[in-house]
């Protein structure tokens, strides 16, 4: 399932990803810090929704209460929940 998530309070505006069961692949951030947002998808590609949440949820960026990594955790959980409704 392909999924697009609109981020909140980050430099990246959206996150696109593919979900196969609970495995996340092909993550792409639109906007944001180029280097970091190339690295994050490479590091977590093939991880489960739970693993991404465990490592990324709650990470902040400067004075913000969120970050692109935290928003990725939100995105994968929301995508997974939506995929379960459609089964």
C-alpha positions, 0 to 999 in steps of 0.5 A: 500500500502506498501512503502519503502523510502531511507532516506537522511542524517540520521542514519536510512537508510530506512523507511518502512510503510503502507498507507491506503488512507491517514492513515499511519500504521506499520512504521519501521525505519532501522538503527538509534537510537533504542529508538527514532525509536521505539517511533516515530512509536508508537506515529504516528501510525494511523495518517494522512499524513497531521498530520505527516507532520504538527508535524514532517516536519522541525525537525533537528538532531544536525547540520544536516538539517534533522532528522528521523522524518523529513524524515518520513514526506518526506516519507509519502508525497511521498508514498501518492503522488505515491498512488494517481498516481496509482488510 
